[in-house]
Amino acid sequence: MSHSDNRYLKEAYYYKITQRGVQCLICPHKCILKDGQIGICHTRINRNGKLYTEVYGRTCALHLDPIEKKPLYHFHPSSNCLSVATVGCNLACKNCQNSTISQAIPSSVKSVYLPPDELIETCVKNKCNSIAYTYTEPFTYFEYTLDSSKLARQKKINNVIVSAGYINQDPLKELCQFIDAANIDLKSYDNELYKNLSHATLQPVLDTLITLKAAKVWLEITNLLIPGLNDNKNKINEMCHWLVDNGFEDTPLHFSRFFPTYQLNNIEPTPLNTMIMARDIAYEVGIKYIYLGNVTEINGDNTYCPSCHKLIIERKGYYVIDKHLINGKCEYCGYTIAGKF
Ligand code: SF4
């Protein structure tokens, strides 16, 4: 690490000292690191007996996006959002679309120094409704996410996390105080798949969903359907039942179509019939708002009123082209549509 890179170092907020080294307490991996060692996420290092993040303000991606791109379909539709990321992820998904930044080491990726105050200033200048901590894993750059969120809140900018949800409860609960909305990737209701596909486990992700909901963070869920891995009818059914049984029937569920990528480039794209089957199962189980992403052949982006079934938000891709909502209620029957409108 060069001398100038020291500006990206910040002492970690959640760790403890053990006889075997410093232990990071951010995520369920709970890495124990000897002097000089880095964590599974490639962004945390033991330096002389203290744990540091190496990516504080080390921004490797910065874009203006419509909020629908996160995807968040029930959170200030058509508003703009500044998306930010640093290098690093605590998962290692074989299907990662951003592996060049998520699986890299910080010094190998071109980054700019954008500490929280400058990041939020960039939001203000661009008149952004929200800032999204996204693309890689915002929980691995926890300190940057938390400090930026606090400043954003002061400036009345919404904070959005787009995450795989693999975090411990204490840091999550602290962050929840400043987060307005989240899209969490629920890969499957299958612990074996979590282990084999992502080097993670299922239960902490379910716990994250429950904690976010209890903290009244607006939540949407994404489930990528990968042929032969998690597109089994029974597995989709089980996942939807868990969601409904745990009070997530009003939480928008985005089924996303898989395309060959990274280490899974030998698997064919998800058949359209599978996408439609998943949507049918979810409706049948009782989920009210279901979307199909990465699909151009059929429209999976519209919102229908769960009560009168009329089209209330018409979208083309990420863009809203017509809306029939009055103060968050269906214009036709008055049903309250879940979300922040
Ligand atoms: S955040 Fe990184 S260093 Fe900390 S426990 Fe998770 S993988 Fe390990």
Residues whose N, C-alpha, C, O or C-beta is under 5 A from the ligand:
A	BS01	SF4	C24 I26 C27 H29 K30 C31 G39 I40 C41 R44 N90 T140
